[in-house]
């Protein structure tokens, strides 16, 4: 079973309406708001397919969480780890 977790060397500040994510130490800082915040919160700690179940447009969220992983902000790992 696979799940998403925040990648090493990534800093996150969850400020309520916005989430700030950055590769450390050099960035850049990415500011997530609106549906991106929902996608981030749904993705971290969940299985890839389960993240989509949290929001109405499952296909869009799956693409977005895949993009977060591709950018290196979250990584998949064995859920038993």
DRENDO-1510 file (C-alpha; in Angstrom, 1 decimal, always signed):
<recs>
REC; n; res; u; v; w
REC; 1; UNK; +0.0; +0.0; +0.0 .
REC; 2; UNK; +1.4; +3.4; -1.0 .
REC; 3; UNK; +0.7; +6.8; +0.6 .
REC; 4; UNK; +1.9; +10.4; +0.2 .
REC; 5; UNK; +4.1; +12.2; +2.8 .
REC; 6; UNK; +5.9; +15.5; +2.8 .
REC; 7; UNK; +9.3; +15.0; +1.1 .
REC; 8; UNK; +12.6; +15.5; +2.9 .
REC; 9; UNK; +14.0; +19.0; +2.7 .
REC; 10; UNK; +10.5; +20.5; +2.1 .
REC; 11; UNK; +9.2; +23.2; +4.5 .
REC; 12; UNK; +5.5; +23.7; +5.0 .
REC; 13; UNK; +3.6; +26.4; +6.8 .
REC; 14; UNK; -0.2; +25.8; +7.0 .
REC; 15; UNK; -1.6; +29.3; +7.5 .
REC; 16; UNK; -5.3; +28.3; +7.4 .
REC; 17; UNK; -6.5; +29.8; +4.1 .
REC; 18; UNK; -3.1; +29.3; +2.5 .
REC; 19; UNK; -0.3; +26.7; +2.7 .
REC; 20; UNK; +3.2; +27.8; +1.9 .
REC; 21; UNK; +5.5; +25.0; +0.5 .
REC; 22; UNK; +9.2; +25.3; -0.4 .
REC; 23; UNK; +12.1; +23.1; -1.2 .
REC; 24; UNK; +14.7; +23.9; +1.4 .
REC; 25; UNK; +17.0; +25.7; +1.6 .
REC; 26; UNK; +16.6; +27.6; -1.7 .
REC; 27; UNK; +12.9; +27.5; -2.6 .
REC; 28; UNK; +11.1; +28.7; -4.4 .
REC; 29; UNK; +8.1; +29.2; -2.1 .
REC; 30; UNK; +4.9; +28.0; -3.6 .
REC; 31; UNK; +1.7; +29.5; -2.2 .
REC; 32; UNK; -1.3; +27.2; -2.3 .
REC; 33; UNK; -4.8; +28.5; -1.8 .
REC; 34; UNK; -8.4; +27.6; -2.7 .
REC; 35; UNK; -8.7; +24.0; -4.0 .
REC; 36; UNK; -5.0; +23.6; -3.9 .
REC; 37; UNK; -5.1; +23.8; -0.1 .
REC; 38; UNK; -7.8; +21.1; -0.1 .
REC; 39; UNK; -5.7; +18.9; -2.4 .
REC; 40; UNK; -2.6; +19.4; -0.3 .
REC; 41; UNK; -4.4; +18.4; +2.9 .
REC; 42; UNK; -6.1; +15.5; +1.3 .
REC; 43; UNK; -2.9; +14.2; -0.2 .
REC; 44; UNK; -0.5; +14.3; +2.7 .
REC; 45; UNK; -0.8; +11.0; +4.7 .
REC; 46; UNK; -3.2; +9.4; +2.3 .
REC; 47; UNK; -3.1; +6.9; -0.4 .
REC; 48; UNK; -2.9; +8.4; -3.9 .
REC; 49; UNK; -6.4; +7.3; -4.9 .
REC; 50; UNK; -7.9; +8.2; -1.5 .
REC; 51; UNK; -6.8; +11.8; -1.8 .
REC; 52; UNK; -9.3; +12.3; -4.6 .
REC; 53; UNK; -12.2; +11.0; -2.6 .
REC; 54; UNK; -12.0; +14.0; -0.3 .
REC; 55; UNK; -13.1; +16.5; -3.0 .
REC; 56; UNK; -15.7; +16.5; -5.6 .
REC; 57; UNK; -13.6; +16.5; -8.8 .
REC; 58; UNK; -11.6; +13.3; -8.3 .
REC; 59; UNK; -9.8; +13.4; -11.7 .
REC; 60; UNK; -8.6; +17.0; -11.2 .
REC; 61; UNK; -7.3; +16.3; -7.7 .
REC; 62; UNK; -5.5; +13.1; -8.8 .
REC; 63; UNK; -3.7; +15.2; -11.5 .
REC; 64; UNK; -2.9; +17.9; -8.9 .
REC; 65; UNK; -1.5; +15.5; -6.3 .
REC; 66; UNK; +0.5; +13.8; -9.0 .
REC; 67; UNK; +1.9; +17.3; -10.0 .
REC; 68; UNK; +2.8; +17.9; -6.3 .
REC; 69; UNK; +4.7; +14.6; -6.3 .
REC; 70; UNK; +6.4; +15.4; -9.6 .
REC; 71; UNK; +7.5; +18.8; -8.2 .
REC; 72; UNK; +9.1; +16.9; -5.3 .
REC; 73; UNK; +6.9; +18.4; -2.6 .
REC; 74; UNK; +5.4; +15.0; -1.6 .
REC; 75; UNK; +6.6; +11.5; -2.2 .
REC; 76; UNK; +4.9; +8.1; -2.2 .
REC; 77; UNK; +6.0; +5.6; +0.4 .
REC; 78; UNK; +4.9; +2.3; +1.8 .
REC; 79; UNK; +2.0; +3.0; +4.1 .
REC; 80; UNK; +3.4; +0.5; +6.6 .
REC; 81; UNK; +6.6; +2.6; +7.0 .
</recs>
